[in-house]
Amino acid sequence: MSLIPATILTGFLGSGKTTLLKRVLAEAHGQKIAVIENEFGEENIDSDILVSDTNEQIIQMSNGCICCTIREDLRATLCDLAEKKRKGELDFDRVVIETTGVADPGPVAQTFFMDDEIAESYLLDSILTLVDAKHAQTQLDDRQEARRQVGFADQIFISKTDLVSKEETADLMQRLKHMNPRAPQKAVHFGEVALSEVFDLRGFNLNAKLDIDPDFLKEDDHDHHAGHDHAPGEACNHPAHAHGGGHHHHHDDDVKSFVFKSDRAFDPAKLEDFLSAIVNIYGPRMLRYKGVLYMEGTDRKVIFQGVHQLMGSDLGPQWAEGEPRGSKMVFIGIDLPKDILLQGMEQSLV
């Protein structure tokens, strides 16, 4: 049986997760989707679109999708679904896990790596984070969970942009970009998102990411969003400058990202020793770290990534004829010691 793709949908309370899910479930796309909900959602998805309301943990919907709430742990629910699919008792193509608004998506993502049984049945496709444009700045200031959700994202959808000014949206996008430069951002209206932007993003499969986004390895340009031109005398919204004006203030988020780049090859043993030591100490604060590495001893790119304490690498495509070889690694985490990490990476080079 081929692996079942799984998507983790996260976002702070009221950001529009349920609206997005309802849209995805109600659309006639011919895909059968199993939705796993954390029990204490703000509003249950099943009220409008379920055929029958039963006490069963798994409920079939009118369009062939199924919905289940987690009463035990996620692992048990996933195993149960995969088992029923194998036996032909349930028919579905993919799984969407909706986390509660205050959840940290990290442990959910880790479930797919740590557990052999889950890893043999599922492929984690991506983590989607919804951000509510109207309340995001306050939520990001006040709640670490909201910042972590941004740090974990493979794709960020910004909802409710119609309720704020263009400048406020641009400010928010700039802030999110500094927290997580590797997640594309898109403003969405009432959860109206093309399914191609929700599924098969392969955020956890860097090979695919590189085919789609060759710029991932190029020099970062933080300011390529439209809408960031400043009128003369207007405050620049780069975090290095505190804002003038009433509603702006200087955000010093604890979730930050930085990039290591080098055109020298890594010594595989040294790098492994260094990274193992680092995740041992800082693992809980390391949200996502991933990159394409130039390793001594192989003529293929090494695709590397981790979530918290778990990390792994795969051999990617061969370096092309004449292609400049080099490494680029993005670290996203909470108050990570940038100097120690960059210095350690540097010392792991050949």
C-alpha positions, 0 to 999 in steps of 0.5 A: 500500500502506498503511503498516505499523505498527511497534512497538519493544519494549525493556527491560533484560535479564530484564525479560520482553520475550520472555515478552510477545512469545511471548504476543503471537505465540501469541494468536489475534488474527488479526493476522500479526506480523513480529518482528525480533530483534537477534541476540544476545538472551538467549533466542531466541523461536523455540525453542517456537513455530517450525514449522521451524528453518532457516538462513533469515533469515526463519522462518514460524511456525505462526500465520502470524507470521514471525520474523527475526533481524538479521544486517545492519542494521535498515534492510536487514531492514525494506526486505527485509520491505517488499519481500517483502510488496509482492511477495506473498511474505510476508503480515504486518500489522505489525512488532515490533522486539525490541531487545537488553536493553542497547540504546538505542532511539533509533537504532532509532526514528530509522531510521523518520524518517531513511530515506525508503524506510523512511518510505514503507513503515512508520509507527512506532507506539510504543516499549514499555519493560518494567521489571522491578520486582525489579531496576529500582531497581538497574538504573536506578541503575547503567546509563544504558541502562536509564534511556534506555529509560525516557526513550524509552517511550510506554508502560511495562509493569512486570513482576514486581511480585508479587516486591516489596512494594506500597510498592516498586512505588509508589516505582518508579512514582513514580521512572519518572513523574519520568523520563518523565511522558508514558508511562502505566505498567501493572503486568503479570503474566507478560507478560499484556497486552491487545493493545489496550495493545500495538498502535496506541498512536500514541505517535508521532502526537500527534494521536491521543494528544490524542484519547485523552488530553485531559489531556496539555495540562492541568496536570501532577499528578505524584501521581495514582497510587493507592498513594501515600498516606503513613502518618503519619511515613512518608517521602514518596517525592517525589525532593526528599526523600531517603528514610528507611528501609533500602532507600530512597535518593535517586535523582538520575537523569540522565534527567529531564523538564520541561515548558514552558508558555505561553499566548502564541503562538510566533514560528515563525521564532524557535522554529525557529532556537532548536530547531535550535541546541539539537538541534545541541548537545544532540541526542544527550542529548535522548531525546524531546521533544514538544508541542502548540504555539500558533503565530502565523499559524495557527488550528490546533494545531501538533503537534511532536516529536523524537527526538535530533537529528531533529524535525518538526511537523504541523498538528493540529486547529483550536483549538475555539471558546472553547478557551484557546490555549496551548503545552505541550512536554515535554522528556525527556533526559540532564542537559539544561540546563533553564534554557537550554531554558526561557529559549530557548522563552520568547524564541521567543514573539511 
